[in-house]
Amino acid sequence: MAEPSPAGHFHPEDAPGYESILQCMRCGFCLAVCPTYALTNRERSSPRGRAALARAVAEGKLEFTPAVRDESFLCLDCKACSTACPSGVRVGTIMEFCRSQAQVFHPPSLPAGMLRDFILKRMLPSPALMENSMLPARLYQRLGIQWAVRSLGINRFLPGALAKMEGILPKLATPLRLEIPELIPALGKKRGRVGFFLGCAMSLVFPEVSRQTARILSQQGFDVVTPKEVKCCGAPHLAEGDRETARRLARINIDLFLALEVDFIVTDCAGCGCALKEYEELLEETADHERIGRFKAKVRDISEFLAETGIRTEDLRPVPLSVTYHEPCHLVHGQGLSVPPRQVIRAIPGVELREMKESNWCCGMAGSFALKELETSRRILERKLGHVRATGADALVTANPGCHLQLAWGVRELGMKQPVLHIVELLGKALPQ
């Protein structure tokens, strides 16, 4: 009997690796940590079930059906199953490959496909286009239209996805990329030179958070270099199955940051950090492994960097606040960073950390998932916020823009009082003026 083809009924380009699928032993450890399985109790919506579907396609026993496509997009890619798996199976990554396959076997309609290509291939790779795309939203707020829409309850009559988009929109300011200096010198005794990877969402939606990141790095004794030519990290493209554009962006960012001759590459976006650390795998077909390896070795999340280099605490002011911490999936499961954020929080004088139950469970944002699967996303979020409420903490801390948007929306929807803070906002409260 001939051995099954590694591709089987997958298209050979960007097919999931057959060996990675075979690693699944069907032990079931993943079931207890999968949010979609917890909601549906449906085997095919579990990591084990999704791996079985991919294996059946790879072995030619199943066509790439709409059901396979739907399960690949229902997966949150929260990576919790990878953390729980004794064999290290990365079902989220397998599903990312399946999303690429979906574009081959079940492409979207022509208008939807054109919109998808414009966003992924033209808008996201262009910082200028991204900044221009936010102008209508900023005018919507500055002209008082948002206030009127929310005050009069008009938003309740918007279609589901549009209502969610309007609801998660925070107060917008000028994009940080346009304002941040390319070099911010170190304060006090210089400890090194870092490249700041300014993420798209952070620059556009949370500019003050990233401004605080640069301030903290400078205060901690590091020259901060922020290249204006930085491109999207590629995380949205991987999530939507556009690996070709993700590879192109990865090559640009690698060339850009290696030319800076910095000691480290620091980001305050968990999703960006996860994508940057996966460039080596994304570009495994390339011959330039040495340069890619050097790039990966420099990448640090801001909390990882501060914990590793040691925080200067002598000038920090007390912050009398109790907080609970939501762990972004791309930080705790994607990068394996659970301890460093807590080290940073505990280093801030006056702050009390109150651990919540299931702190490392997804909040339900997962990129575009929160807009495509509205009810599922809401149910996952309500479970998370129930644990937040149980802590009685004054504030909710996280470290990723998607989580920040989702949690802040949920807090407001449920009438909870806790503000949502990025971890650098919390640390920034302790810095000397």
C-alpha positions in Angstrom: 0.0 0.0 0.0 1.4 3.4 -1.0 2.1 5.9 1.6 -0.3 8.9 1.6 0.8 12.0 -0.1 1.9 14.7 2.3 -0.5 17.1 0.5 -3.3 14.7 -0.3 -6.4 16.8 -1.2 -4.6 20.0 0.0 -3.2 22.3 -2.7 0.5 21.8 -2.5 1.3 25.5 -2.1 1.1 26.5 1.6 -0.3 23.1 2.7 0.1 22.2 6.4 2.9 19.8 7.1 1.8 16.2 7.3 4.3 15.4 10.0 3.0 18.2 12.2 -0.5 16.8 11.8 0.6 13.3 12.7 2.0 14.5 16.0 -1.5 14.6 17.5 -2.0 11.5 19.7 -5.7 12.3 20.4 -5.0 12.2 24.1 -7.5 15.0 24.8 -5.4 17.3 27.0 -6.4 20.1 24.6 -10.1 19.7 25.2 -10.1 21.3 28.7 -8.4 24.6 27.4 -10.2 25.2 24.1 -12.8 28.0 24.3 -14.8 26.9 21.2 -15.0 23.3 22.5 -16.1 24.5 25.9 -19.0 26.4 24.2 -20.0 23.8 21.6 -19.0 20.5 23.1 -18.5 19.4 19.5 -15.5 17.2 18.7 -14.8 18.8 15.3 -14.6 22.2 17.1 -11.8 21.0 19.4 -8.1 21.1 18.6 -8.1 17.3 18.4 -11.0 17.3 16.0 -9.5 20.0 13.8 -6.3 18.1 13.6 -8.3 15.0 12.6 -10.0 17.0 9.8 -6.6 18.2 8.5 -5.2 14.7 8.6 -8.1 13.3 6.6 -7.6 15.9 3.9 -3.8 15.3 3.9 -4.4 11.6 3.5 -6.9 12.0 0.7 -9.8 10.6 2.7 -11.7 13.9 2.8 -12.0 16.8 0.3 -11.4 20.3 1.6 -15.1 20.8 2.3 -16.9 23.9 3.5 -16.9 22.3 7.0 -13.1 22.1 7.0 -13.0 25.8 6.0 -15.5 26.8 8.6 -13.6 25.0 11.4 -10.4 26.6 10.4 -11.9 30.1 10.8 -13.9 29.1 14.0 -10.5 28.3 15.6 -9.5 31.3 17.7 -5.8 30.5 17.1 -5.4 31.3 20.8 -2.6 28.6 21.0 -3.8 27.3 24.4 -3.9 23.8 23.0 -0.2 24.0 22.0 0.6 24.9 25.6 -1.4 21.9 26.9 -0.3 19.4 24.3 2.4 17.0 25.4 3.5 16.5 21.8 3.7 20.2 21.0 1.1 20.0 18.2 0.3 23.5 16.9 -3.2 23.2 15.8 -3.6 27.0 15.4 -0.7 27.1 12.9 -2.3 24.1 11.0 -5.5 26.1 10.9 -3.7 29.1 9.5 -2.5 26.9 6.6 -6.0 25.7 6.2 -7.2 29.3 5.9 -4.7 29.7 3.0 -6.2 26.6 1.5 -9.7 28.0 1.8 -8.8 30.8 -0.6 -8.1 28.1 -3.2 -11.0 25.7 -2.7 -13.7 28.1 -1.5 -12.7 31.6 -2.5 -14.9 34.5 -1.4 -17.3 36.3 -3.8 -15.7 38.8 -6.2 -16.6 41.9 -4.2 -15.5 40.3 -0.9 -12.3 39.0 -2.5 -11.5 42.4 -3.9 -12.1 44.0 -0.5 -10.0 41.3 1.2 -7.1 41.8 -1.2 -7.2 45.6 -0.9 -7.0 45.4 2.9 -4.4 42.7 3.1 -2.2 43.4 0.1 -2.5 47.2 -0.2 -3.8 48.9 2.9 -2.1 47.0 5.8 1.4 47.1 4.1 1.1 50.9 3.7 1.3 52.9 6.9 0.2 56.0 5.0 -3.0 54.3 3.7 -3.7 52.9 7.2 -3.4 56.4 8.7 -5.7 57.9 6.0 -8.2 55.1 6.6 -8.7 56.3 10.2 -9.5 59.9 9.2 -13.3 59.3 8.9 -13.3 57.6 12.3 -11.4 60.6 13.9 -13.9 63.0 12.3 -16.8 60.9 13.5 -15.5 61.5 17.0 -14.3 65.1 16.8 -17.5 66.3 15.1 -19.6 64.9 18.0 -21.4 62.3 15.8 -20.2 59.4 17.9 -21.5 61.1 21.1 -24.9 61.6 19.4 -25.1 58.1 18.1 -24.3 56.6 21.5 -26.4 59.1 23.5 -29.5 58.6 21.3 -29.0 54.9 21.2 -28.8 54.9 17.4 -25.9 52.3 17.6 -28.5 49.7 18.9 -30.0 49.7 15.4 -26.8 49.1 13.5 -26.2 45.7 11.9 -24.3 43.3 14.3 -20.7 43.6 13.0 -21.0 47.4 12.4 -22.4 47.9 15.9 -19.5 46.0 17.3 -17.0 48.0 15.3 -18.6 51.2 16.5 -18.7 49.9 20.0 -15.0 48.9 20.3 -13.7 52.2 18.8 -11.7 54.1 21.5 -11.0 57.8 21.5 -8.6 58.3 18.6 -5.6 60.7 18.5 -3.1 61.5 15.8 -1.1 58.4 14.7 2.1 58.1 16.7 4.2 57.2 13.7 3.8 60.7 12.4 4.9 62.3 15.7 7.4 60.0 17.4 11.1 61.0 17.0 13.3 58.5 15.2 15.7 58.7 18.1 14.9 59.2 21.7 18.1 59.3 23.8 18.6 57.3 26.9 18.2 59.1 30.3 20.7 58.6 33.0 23.4 55.9 32.6 23.1 54.4 29.1 22.5 50.7 29.1 22.1 50.0 25.4 20.2 50.8 22.1 16.9 49.3 21.1 14.8 49.4 18.0 11.1 50.0 18.8 8.8 48.0 16.5 5.7 50.3 16.4 2.7 48.2 15.5 -0.1 49.4 13.2 -2.8 49.1 15.8 -0.7 50.7 18.5 0.2 53.7 16.4 -3.3 54.2 15.1 -5.5 53.2 18.1 -3.4 53.4 21.2 -0.7 56.0 20.4 -0.4 57.1 24.0 0.4 53.6 25.1 3.3 53.3 22.7 4.4 56.8 23.6 4.6 55.6 27.1 6.6 52.5 26.0 9.2 54.7 24.3 9.3 56.9 27.5 9.9 53.9 29.7 12.6 52.5 27.5 14.4 55.9 27.6 13.9 56.3 31.3 15.4 52.8 31.8 18.6 53.9 30.0 18.2 52.9 26.4 18.4 54.9 23.2 15.1 54.3 21.4 15.2 54.1 17.6 11.8 54.0 15.9 12.1 53.6 12.1 9.2 55.3 10.2 9.4 52.8 7.4 8.2 49.9 9.6 5.6 47.7 8.0 2.8 45.6 9.4 4.2 42.6 11.2 2.1 40.2 9.1 0.0 38.8 11.9 -3.4 39.8 10.2 -2.2 38.2 7.0 -1.3 34.9 8.7 -4.7 34.9 10.5 -6.5 35.4 7.2 -4.5 33.0 5.2 -2.4 35.4 3.1 1.1 33.9 3.8 2.5 35.4 0.6 2.1 39.0 1.8 3.2 38.0 5.3 6.5 36.7 3.8 7.0 39.9 1.8 6.5 42.1 4.9 8.8 39.9 7.0 11.7 40.4 4.6 11.2 44.2 4.6 11.1 44.4 8.4 14.1 42.1 8.8 16.2 44.2 6.5 15.0 47.4 8.1 15.8 46.5 11.7 19.1 44.6 11.1 20.4 47.8 9.4 19.8 49.8 12.6 22.5 47.9 14.5 20.4 47.8 17.7 20.9 45.5 20.7 17.2 44.5 20.9 14.0 44.9 18.9 11.2 45.7 21.4 7.4 45.7 20.8 4.5 46.5 23.1 2.0 44.5 21.0 1.8 40.8 21.9 0.5 39.9 18.4 3.4 41.7 16.7 5.9 40.0 19.0 4.5 36.6 18.2 4.6 37.2 14.5 8.1 38.6 14.5 9.4 35.6 16.4 7.8 33.3 13.8 9.6 34.9 10.8 12.2 32.2 10.9 9.5 29.6 10.4 7.6 31.7 7.9 10.7 32.1 5.8 12.1 28.6 6.3 12.4 28.1 2.5 14.9 31.0 2.2 18.6 30.5 2.2 19.4 33.4 4.5 18.9 31.6 7.9 21.7 33.4 9.6 20.2 36.9 9.2 16.7 35.7 10.1 18.1 34.0 13.2 19.9 37.2 14.2 16.7 39.1 13.8 14.7 36.6 15.9 17.3 36.6 18.6 16.8 40.3 19.2 13.0 40.4 19.4 11.5 41.0 22.9 8.1 41.9 24.2 8.3 45.0 26.4 7.6 43.0 29.6 10.1 40.3 28.6 12.7 43.0 27.9 12.2 44.8 31.2 12.3 41.6 33.2 15.4 40.4 31.4 17.4 43.6 31.7 16.2 44.5 35.2 13.9 47.4 36.0 15.4 50.5 37.6 13.0 51.0 40.5 14.8 53.6 42.6 12.9 56.5 41.1 9.5 54.9 40.8 6.6 56.5 42.6 4.0 54.4 44.5 0.8 53.5 42.6 -1.9 52.6 45.1 -4.0 50.3 42.9 -5.2 46.7 42.9 -5.1 45.1 39.4 -5.9 41.8 37.8 -4.0 40.7 34.7 -5.5 39.2 31.5 -2.8 37.2 29.6 -3.0 37.8 25.8 -2.9 34.6 23.9 -0.1 35.7 21.7 2.0 36.5 24.8 1.3 33.5 27.1 0.8 30.8 24.5 2.4 32.2 21.4 5.6 33.4 23.1 5.5 31.4 26.3 5.6 34.6 28.4 3.6 34.3 31.6 6.0 35.3 34.3 7.7 38.5 32.9 4.5 40.6 32.8 3.8 39.7 36.4 7.4 40.6 37.3 6.8 44.0 35.8 3.5 44.5 37.7 5.0 43.4 41.0 8.0 45.7 40.6 5.7 48.8 40.7 5.5 50.1 44.2 2.0 50.2 45.7 0.4 47.9 43.1 -1.4 44.8 44.3 -1.8 42.0 41.8 -5.0 39.9 42.2 -4.9 36.8 40.1 -8.1 35.9 38.2 -9.3 32.5 37.3 -8.5 31.4 33.7 -6.2 34.4 33.3 -4.6 32.7 30.2 -7.9 32.0 28.4 -8.8 34.0 25.3 -11.0 37.1 25.6 -12.8 36.3 22.4 -11.2 39.0 20.2 -8.9 36.9 18.1 -8.5 39.4 15.3 -11.5 39.5 13.0 -13.1 36.6 14.9 -15.0 39.1 17.2 -16.7 40.6 14.1 -17.4 37.3 12.3 -18.5 35.3 15.2 -20.4 37.9 17.3 -22.3 35.6 19.7 -19.4 33.2 20.3 -17.1 36.0 20.9 -19.5 37.6 23.3 -19.9 34.4 25.3 -16.2 33.9 25.6 -15.8 37.5 26.7 -18.5 37.3 29.3 -16.8 34.2 30.9 -13.6 36.2 31.1 -15.2 39.3 32.6 -17.0 37.2 35.2 -13.6 36.2 36.5 -12.4 39.8 36.4 -15.4 40.9 38.4 -14.7 38.2 41.0 -11.3 39.7 41.8 -12.7 43.1 42.9 -9.6 44.7 41.4 -9.5 48.4 40.7 -8.2 48.0 37.1 -7.8 45.3 34.5 -4.3 45.1 32.9 -3.4 43.4 29.6 -0.7 43.7 26.9 -2.2 43.5 23.4 -4.4 46.0 21.4 -7.0 43.5 20.3 -7.5 42.3 23.9 -7.6 45.9 25.1 -10.4 46.8 22.6 -12.4 43.7 23.4 -12.1 44.0 27.2 -12.8 47.7 27.3 -15.9 47.2 25.2 -17.1 44.4 27.4 -16.5 46.3 30.6 -18.6 49.2 29.2 -21.3 46.9 27.9 -21.7 45.1 31.3 -21.5 48.3 33.3 -18.3 47.4 35.1 -16.1 50.1 36.7 -12.6 48.8 36.0 -10.5 50.8 33.5 -8.5 48.6 31.1 -4.8 49.5 31.0 -1.8 48.3 29.0 0.9 47.1 31.3 3.1 50.1 30.2 0.4 52.5 31.1 0.4 51.0 34.6 4.2 51.3 34.8 4.1 54.8 33.3 2.0 55.9 36.3 5.0 55.2 38.5 7.6 57.1 36.4 8.9 60.4 37.7 7.5 63.4 35.9 
